[in-house]
Amino acid sequence: MNSYINLSSVLPLVAVLVLTFSLYKYLVENFDYWEKRQIKFLKPVPFFGNFSKAFLQQKGIGFLLAEFYNQVQERFFGIFVLSEPVLVIRDPELIKQVLIKDFQHFADRSNLEDESIDNISADFLFFSKYKKWKILRSKQSPIFSSGKLRCMFLKMETVVKDMEFYINSKMSTNLCNLDVKELCNRYSTDVLALCIFGMKGASFENGHSKFYDIEKRIFGFSLLNDFRLFGHTTAKSFIKLTRLKLLDSTVMKFLRQTIGSQIEKREQNHLENNDFLDILVELKRMGNVRGLMFDQDRVVALSGQFIVAGYETVSTTLCFALYELSLNQEAQQKLRDELRDAVTEENGLDYETIHKLPYLDQVVKETLRKYPVLPYLDRCCTKEYRIPGSDLVLQPGSIIYIPMFGLHYDKNYFPDPNKFIPERFSEENKSSFPASAYVPFGIGPRVCIGERFALNATKLAIAQLLLDYHLEKCNETPIHVEFKARGITLMPTKKLIINFTKISQAAY
């Protein structure tokens, strides 16, 4: 009897030990992957691989990859995301080879969506497999033609006017201190609402803005949101386990209702508005396109991707450009002088004029260097590939990362990388670094489709604000920005509050 009791009490413990050992073996069995291939790698830890600081929210992914980048002085090296081996590429020439010349070997991203888990985000260009991506991109490209962008530029101008009205409403004796991140979030929301849905976002109006609330719901910092964004972009095994969708039910309900009602209105009244919704109406009318059915869910997905991708691209870039200009008065005045000269010569600030301003372009490029919207680029090997100049052969399914922060802060390419120096990108200086060391929107066939749209929205806002306001740091302005160690996007730990003074009151 005693033997039976002793055995029965021990069995659960044995089962736990066996299960623990099996789990441990599963989590570490791949950790010799790079060693077998004689590739330099960073030593992983069970479960987390090399990403424990990211999972435990001790360091943002971009900064963690930059830390790895600086630890290993090789063309490429190995890391582990959970138990998944990932090749990190440091060499700009190899980056160009992989993303452009040998694109057919790396036609997919590593973070492809599983349609059985999330059929909506699986239709985002960012998450689509190559065959589907080709069809989706070809059908969305017309909205980003020069003619369409010129029409959307006029819509953006109305949002800039709303933003300036909002700024003026906050002023006392022609000046005010504003949280520039919140200001730019509102601007980005309203630009997207008008140019995608053909609707007024109303983020600058008093009261309730549904569009602004939805953007905050998608990108607001919460533990669940952190898991959503991190899982869908970096840790697919976590999404397979939890089956978390990228966009929650509230966001999806809003998109379905908004898109449905707007498309119905366009169809009934035969309206065209030179916005993204025109494309959606046409695709829905066509139905089946090269084997892809453009039903209600797919149309919702196509609009949702720009709500997700466009929001942070515009708001983050604009925010940090204004912040840096408030700290760098010489650069601010140089840009204002360029803008004033252009307005005088061209009799205004229109679409063509914005694209003729070299220093404005340099300011935006330097902002994107210091504050890239994405922490890294990723690709998945789709055909066997030998890394040039090495014996390493990547098999289909192998993942590569290109660390944006590591490249953009490499002193070999960008001396004094922590300084804001727009002149790095002047005609005389831009040949001083490899073109593929600067990749804020990616390069190659899978470059961001909305790059020109985002740059237009950002440049227009900077230009008009600098013509009408003097920007300056105040007592609440942080001189060095620190970022929250969570999420995918850059979020300052402190508010970026700067002073706006009406230009007629500013002292130079």
Secondary structure as the mmCIF struct_conf table of DSSP 4:
data_model
#
loop_
_struct_conf.conf_type_id
_struct_conf.id
_struct_conf.beg_label_comp_id
_struct_conf.beg_label_asym_id
_struct_conf.beg_label_seq_id
_struct_conf.end_label_comp_id
_struct_conf.end_label_asym_id
_struct_conf.end_label_seq_id
HELX_RH_AL_P HELX_RH_AL_P1 ASN A 2 VAL A 28
TURN_TY1_P TURN_TY1_P1 GLU A 29 ASP A 32
HELX_RH_AL_P HELX_RH_AL_P2 TYR A 33 LYS A 36
TURN_TY1_P TURN_TY1_P2 ARG A 37 GLN A 38
STRN STRN1 PHE A 41 PHE A 41
HELX_LH_PP_P HELX_LH_PP_P1 LEU A 42 PRO A 44
STRN STRN2 VAL A 45 VAL A 45
TURN_TY1_P TURN_TY1_P3 PRO A 46 PHE A 48
STRN STRN3 GLY A 49 GLY A 49
TURN_TY1_P TURN_TY1_P4 ASN A 50 ASN A 50
HELX_RH_AL_P HELX_RH_AL_P3 SER A 52 PHE A 55
TURN_TY1_P TURN_TY1_P5 LEU A 56 GLN A 57
BEND BEND1 GLN A 58 LYS A 59
HELX_RH_AL_P HELX_RH_AL_P4 ILE A 61 GLN A 71
BEND BEND2 GLU A 74 ARG A 75
STRN STRN4 PHE A 76 VAL A 81
TURN_TY1_P TURN_TY1_P6 LEU A 82 SER A 83
STRN STRN5 GLU A 84 ILE A 89
HELX_RH_AL_P HELX_RH_AL_P5 PRO A 92 LYS A 96
HELX_RH_PI_P HELX_RH_PI_P1 GLN A 97 LYS A 101
TURN_TY1_P TURN_TY1_P7 ASP A 102 ASP A 102
HELX_RH_3T_P HELX_RH_3T_P1 PHE A 103 HIS A 105
BEND BEND3 PHE A 106 PHE A 106
STRN STRN6 ASP A 108 ASP A 108
BEND BEND4 SER A 110 SER A 110
TURN_TY1_P TURN_TY1_P8 GLU A 115 ILE A 117
TURN_TY1_P TURN_TY1_P9 ASN A 119 ILE A 120
HELX_RH_3T_P HELX_RH_3T_P2 SER A 121 ASP A 123
BEND BEND5 PHE A 124 PHE A 124
HELX_RH_3T_P HELX_RH_3T_P3 LEU A 125 PHE A 127
HELX_RH_AL_P HELX_RH_AL_P6 TYR A 130 GLN A 140
HELX_RH_3T_P HELX_RH_3T_P4 SER A 141 PHE A 144
BEND BEND6 SER A 145 SER A 145
HELX_RH_AL_P HELX_RH_AL_P7 SER A 146 SER A 169
TURN_TY1_P TURN_TY1_P10 LYS A 170 LYS A 170
STRN STRN7 SER A 172 SER A 172
TURN_TY1_P TURN_TY1_P11 THR A 173 ASN A 174
STRN STRN8 LEU A 175 ASP A 179
HELX_RH_AL_P HELX_RH_AL_P8 VAL A 180 LEU A 192
HELX_RH_PI_P HELX_RH_PI_P2 ALA A 193 PHE A 197
BEND BEND7 GLY A 198 MET A 199
TURN_TY1_P TURN_TY1_P12 SER A 203 PHE A 204
BEND BEND8 GLU A 205 GLY A 207
HELX_RH_AL_P HELX_RH_AL_P9 LYS A 210 PHE A 219
BEND BEND9 GLY A 220 GLY A 220
HELX_RH_AL_P HELX_RH_AL_P10 LEU A 223 THR A 233
TURN_TY1_P TURN_TY1_P13 THR A 234 THR A 234
HELX_RH_AL_P HELX_RH_AL_P11 LYS A 236 THR A 242
BEND BEND10 LEU A 246 LEU A 247
HELX_RH_AL_P HELX_RH_AL_P12 SER A 249 ASN A 269
TURN_TY1_P TURN_TY1_P14 HIS A 270 HIS A 270
BEND BEND11 ASN A 274 ASP A 275
HELX_RH_AL_P HELX_RH_AL_P13 PHE A 276 MET A 286
STRN STRN9 ASN A 288 VAL A 289
TURN_TY1_P TURN_TY1_P15 ARG A 290 GLY A 291
STRN STRN10 LEU A 292 MET A 293
HELX_RH_AL_P HELX_RH_AL_P14 GLN A 296 LEU A 327
HELX_RH_AL_P HELX_RH_AL_P15 GLN A 329 GLU A 346
TURN_TY1_P TURN_TY1_P16 ASN A 347 ASN A 347
BEND BEND12 GLY A 348 GLY A 348
HELX_RH_AL_P HELX_RH_AL_P16 TYR A 351 ILE A 354
TURN_TY1_P TURN_TY1_P17 HIS A 355 LYS A 356
HELX_RH_AL_P HELX_RH_AL_P17 PRO A 358 LYS A 370
BEND BEND13 TYR A 371 TYR A 371
BEND BEND14 VAL A 373 PRO A 375
STRN STRN11 TYR A 376 CYS A 380
BEND BEND15 LYS A 383 LYS A 383
STRN STRN12 TYR A 385 ARG A 386
HELX_LH_PP_P HELX_LH_PP_P2 ILE A 387 ILE A 387
TURN_TY1_P TURN_TY1_P18 PRO A 388 GLY A 389
BEND BEND16 SER A 390 ASP A 391
STRN STRN13 VAL A 393 LEU A 394
HELX_LH_PP_P HELX_LH_PP_P3 GLN A 395 GLN A 395
TURN_TY1_P TURN_TY1_P19 PRO A 396 GLY A 397
STRN STRN14 ILE A 399 PRO A 403
HELX_RH_AL_P HELX_RH_AL_P18 MET A 404 HIS A 408
TURN_TY1_P TURN_TY1_P20 TYR A 409 TYR A 409
TURN_TY1_P TURN_TY1_P21 LYS A 411 TYR A 413
BEND BEND17 PHE A 414 ASP A 416
TURN_TY1_P TURN_TY1_P22 PRO A 417 ASN A 418
BEND BEND18 LYS A 419 LYS A 419
HELX_RH_3T_P HELX_RH_3T_P5 PRO A 422 PHE A 425
BEND BEND19 SER A 426 SER A 426
TURN_TY1_P TURN_TY1_P23 GLU A 427 ASN A 429
HELX_RH_3T_P HELX_RH_3T_P6 LYS A 430 SER A 432
BEND BEND20 PHE A 433 PHE A 433
HELX_RH_3T_P HELX_RH_3T_P7 ALA A 435 ALA A 437
TURN_TY1_P TURN_TY1_P24 PRO A 440 PHE A 441
BEND BEND21 GLY A 444 GLY A 444
TURN_TY1_P TURN_TY1_P25 PRO A 445 ARG A 446
BEND BEND22 VAL A 447 VAL A 447
TURN_TY1_P TURN_TY1_P26 ILE A 449 GLY A 450
HELX_RH_AL_P HELX_RH_AL_P19 GLU A 451 ASP A 468
STRN STRN15 TYR A 469 LYS A 473
TURN_TY1_P TURN_TY1_P27 ASN A 475 GLU A 476
BEND BEND23 ILE A 479 HIS A 480
STRN STRN16 PHE A 483 PHE A 483
BEND BEND24 ALA A 485 THR A 489
STRN STRN17 PRO A 492 PRO A 492
BEND BEND25 THR A 493 LYS A 494
STRN STRN18 ILE A 497 LYS A 502
HELX_RH_3T_P HELX_RH_3T_P8 ILE A 503 GLN A 505
#
